[in-house]
Amino acid sequence: MLQLRLLVWQLLCSHQEMHNQYINDRPQKGLRAEKQWGSGSIAIVELPIEPAPIGSLMEKRMNNENLYEAPASNLANNNENADISNVLIIAKRQKALLFTFLAYFLIAGFSGAASPELKPLMQLAGLPLMLAVVIFTARLTLRLYGKVVAIIMIILSIIPLVNLIIVLVANSKANKTIKSRGFRVGLGGASIKEIESSI
């Protein structure tokens, strides 16, 4: 009986050595779990864990692209939309200035030809329009030239007849800016709907 136990023990030990040699020789592909039964019997179970396959497209993206970088096409579209939005603001302010100045110019003309009784009323009606011309000139020139030049042009726009020159200069600059983006400009400015449809 003792000899039989020794023989079984030797067989188990030899099996254990062969199994360890097999584990050491083969590449590690997973986890190994060991469980012990009795005093010397150990069962070793290997749990294979294969890495998930990665497609060639994903590998290329991870190797050659920065995952945190926005696509170049999106950046280009955003910049273009920002430029068109700026043109849209300029076109709206230009149109407001042109129509307001036209109304002021008509009131000033009728005031000069009006009778002495109506002339004070016409001049009084022209004051809000003159103030509106100064405000719209300020809004447009700030967008076109910046603060320093805009302040100078705003001061000059208060002076009669000089304000006509200021409006013409600002209108010319606005026309060039709008045309540079490929939009048409008429006597009353650019088409707001055309610019809005391109955003």
Buried (B, 14 or more C-beta within 10 A) or exposed (E): EEEEEEEEEEEBEEEBEEBEEEEEEEEEEEEEEEEEEEEEEEEEEBEEEEEEEEEEEEEEEEEEEEEEEEEEEEEEEEEEEEEBEEBBBBBBBBBBBBBBBBBBBEBBEBBEEBEEEEBEEBBEBBEEBBEBBBBBBBBBBBBBBEEEEBBEBBEBBBEEEEBBEBBEBBBEBBBEBBEEBEBEBEEEBBBEEEBEEBE
